[in-house]
Amino acid sequence: MTSDPQSGYVIRQMRDAILDTDLKLMQLINQRLTLVRRLRTYKEDQGIPFVDPERERWMHQYLQGANRGPLSATGLDAIYDQVLELTKQETADD
């Protein structure tokens, strides 16, 4: 089986684009953590519970409405659940 001589270049280009996207995701998650940390501190100072299940449900619905794919609704829920859990863990001991 002979491979296309361009395939190595194409693969590198795609991998570079994927890595660039991963770096952007990491930056956005860090930005989200910074914002949630500020909100958590404010809510604690005001005596307001940090976790708001109604807001979490609303965000799930909002994101589902905004999602245009190819990420499935199930996939979006799984990712967002993980983001929420990670956010709670990462901001717990500040």
KEFI-745986 format. One record per residue (C-alpha): x, y, z; residue number from 0. Coordinates in pm, 1 decimal, decimal comma. Layout:
- px/py/pz/nr
- X/Y/Z/NUM
...
end
This chain:
- px/py/pz/nr
- 0,0/0,0/0,0/0
- 152,1/329,9/-111,0/1
- 72,6/634,1/96,6/2
- 26,7/982,1/-36,4/3
- 353,5/1178,6/4,3/4
- 145,3/1471,9/129,0/5
- -19,6/1269,1/404,5/6
- 251,6/1342,2/661,8/7
- 216,0/1715,1/598,2/8
- -164,8/1698,3/612,5/9
- -156,2/1502,7/938,4/10
- 87,1/1751,6/1095,8/11
- -132,0/2042,9/986,9/12
- -443,8/1882,1/1136,5/13
- -263,2/1794,6/1458,8/14
- -133,3/2150,4/1487,1/15
- -487,1/2283,5/1442,0/16
- -616,0/2041,2/1707,1/17
- -341,2/2146,0/1949,5/18
- -422,4/2512,3/1888,2/19
- -786,9/2439,8/1967,3/20
- -689,0/2249,9/2283,1/21
- -481,2/2546,5/2399,2/22
- -779,3/2776,5/2342,6/23
- -1002,9/2539,4/2540,6/24
- -755,1/2540,1/2828,0/25
- -740,6/2920,9/2823,1/26
- -1120,3/2944,3/2827,0/27
- -1150,0/2697,0/3114,1/28
- -893,8/2897,9/3311,6/29
- -1089,1/3214,6/3236,1/30
- -1410,0/3046,6/3352,1/31
- -1241,8/2934,5/3675,0/32
- -1124,8/3289,3/3745,4/33
- -1475,2/3427,8/3695,5/34
- -1639,5/3155,5/3905,5/35
- -1384,0/3209,6/4183,0/36
- -1485,2/3575,4/4197,1/37
- -1855,1/3484,2/4198,4/38
- -1803,5/3220,9/4467,9/39
- -1618,7/3466,4/4692,1/40
- -1889,1/3728,5/4645,1/41
- -2171,1/3484,2/4715,6/42
- -1994,9/3351,3/5026,8/43
- -1939,2/3708,1/5151,8/44
- -2310,8/3775,3/5102,9/45
- -2419,5/3449,7/5268,0/46
- -2562,6/3316,7/4941,2/47
- -2524,4/2945,3/4866,4/48
- -2264,9/2888,2/4594,9/49
- -2440,9/2605,2/4412,7/50
- -2765,4/2701,0/4240,9/51
- -2926,8/2388,0/4092,1/52
- -3191,4/2594,4/3910,0/53
- -2920,5/2800,4/3740,5/54
- -2735,9/2482,2/3641,8/55
- -3054,9/2342,5/3484,6/56
- -3112,3/2670,8/3302,8/57
- -2753,9/2671,6/3168,8/58
- -2794,6/2316,0/3038,8/59
- -3110,3/2420,1/2853,4/60
- -2954,2/2740,2/2723,9/61
- -2645,8/2563,5/2593,2/62
- -2858,2/2292,8/2430,9/63
- -3046,5/2564,8/2245,1/64
- -2723,2/2732,1/2135,4/65
- -2551,5/2410,7/2023,1/66
- -2540,2/2370,5/1646,4/67
- -2329,1/2053,5/1644,8/68
- -2164,9/1835,8/1555,7/69
- -2153,9/1788,1/1934,6/70
- -2455,4/1579,3/2035,2/71
- -2696,6/1684,3/2308,4/72
- -2573,7/1391,2/2518,5/73
- -2212,3/1489,1/2460,7/74
- -2281,6/1850,9/2552,8/75
- -2452,0/1746,7/2876,0/76
- -2158,8/1518,9/2963,9/77
- -1900,5/1790,5/2899,4/78
- -2094,1/2058,1/3084,3/79
- -2151,6/1828,7/3383,9/80
- -1774,9/1774,0/3397,6/81
- -1705,7/2147,8/3366,9/82
- -1944,4/2220,7/3654,7/83
- -1791,8/1950,4/3873,8/84
- -1438,1/2063,2/3792,9/85
- -1530,6/2423,2/3866,5/86
- -1672,5/2330,5/4207,1/87
- -1358,1/2132,1/4290,9/88
- -1110,4/2392,0/4164,8/89
- -1275,9/2680,0/4351,6/90
- -1356,7/2494,4/4675,4/91
- -1050,4/2583,1/4880,9/92
- -985,4/2940,4/4776,2/93
end
